[in-house]
């Protein structure tokens, strides 16, 4: 068939229309523009396989960590009894007279973590209430990213900030404070985990339906009452999850306590004296000349196992609390 041309139908041949020949579709693609069903199926299978590998990678990584910790921990307990580990109150595995009581390290970790949460919890919840209920949208969009910048500061900087600024300040206020102590790194860790508590709590409060607030206002409640008696209880699951996540972050913190807390394991709850946390001990031994395969070398992994069990227990508690206090809104 001869292609249509406007030149043949016009007396003067003006306005000739160009003739476009149909282009050939790519291989595997029909003329309608759809991919061939077999190739589409293979592509979906490939994407599914890649996503499965990405998901299973984290499972294998966790399983590998647990296997190494268990293997090395069993090697430690072949030489040290459970009674010496759990009922001794001294931790001196690097001394000539060796003691393997874990409680001095546990007390140091517990002390700094509690101080950090005492700083982060009230400030974080109050800042979350302000950002969610009181701050204008422009202020909220500017203040929240600024607050989250604290999470991006290197922990080494926090450690020297605690040692060179917070500790001298505390010594001016409390003369009995030692140069290395638990209070200074605890306060700085509270500042460090403040974005975690504040941001997650604010997200949970912001997700509370506006109808709950309007109902409270209709009953005559003031804004302060609505914030703390309606919004905070409604967002309790997210708030508790942020608290426990902050505790886990504080327990696993290394550089701040290694720099500012000292390296003296003490079975004490006095925050004004030098202490040693579990993470600081791991750093101390890992940077030394401890031979591979020795009993001192195995102590790294048994302390790491204690850290893993602690954070794992906190994650389980967080999951249970989130399920217990979770609110569903339609």
C-alpha positions, 0 to 999 in steps of 0.5 A: 500500500502506498503511504499517505501524502498530503502532497497528492491531495493538495493542488499545490503540493504544500504541507507534505506530511513526513512518513514515519516507518514503524520501529522494531521493538527491542528483543524480548519486548512485544509491539505493545510495549510489554516485556515478554512474560518469561523474561519478566518472570526471570527478572522477578526471580533475580530481584527476589534472590538478590533481596533474599541475599541481602536479608539473609546476610544479617542473619548469617552475620549475627549467627557468626558473632554468636558462634564466635562468642560462644566458642571463645566463652566455652574456652574461658570457662574451661579454666575458670569456674562459674563460681569464680566468675559470678561470685568474686568481687574483683576483676584482675585477669592481667595481674599476677594474682588473678581474679575473674569476678565480672561484677566490677565491670558490670557495676561500672557499665551500669553506673555510667548507663544510669547516669546517661539515662538520668540526663537523656530521659527528662531532657529528651522527653521535654524536647520531644513534647515541645517539638510535637506540641508547641513548636511551630512547623518552621521551628520544628523543621529547623530544630529537629535536624539541628538536635540530630547533629549531636548523633553525628559527632565522633565519640572520641570528641565526646570523650575528650570533651568529658575529660577536659571540660566536664571533669574540671567543671565537676571538680569545681562543683564537687571537690572530691571528684577524681580526675577520672570518674563515672559521673563525667562520661555518664553526663556526656553519654546522656548528651550523646544519646539525647537525639535518639530519645528525643527524635524517636519520642517526638515521632511517636507523639507526632503520630498520635491522631489529632482527634485525641487532642481535640477531644481533650480540648473539648472536655476543657483540658489545657494544652499542658494537660493534653500534652502530658496526660493524653499525648504522652500516654498514647505514645508510650510504646514509642517512648519506652522503645526510645528509652531502651534503645538509648540504654543499649547505646549507652551500654555499648559505648566505648571511647567516652568511658575509655578516655574519661572514666579510667581503667580501674575496675571497682565494685562500687556505685560511687560516681566520683571515683575511677571505674572501668566498664566492659567496653573499656576493658575490651579496648584495654586488652585488645590494644595490649600485647595479650597472646592469642589463645591465652586465658587473658585473651579469652576474657575479651570474649566472655566480657563481650558475651556479657555485653551481648546478653545485656543488649539482647535482654533489653531488646526483648524487653523493648519488644514486649513493652511495645506490644504491651502498650501499643495503641492502634488507631483507625 
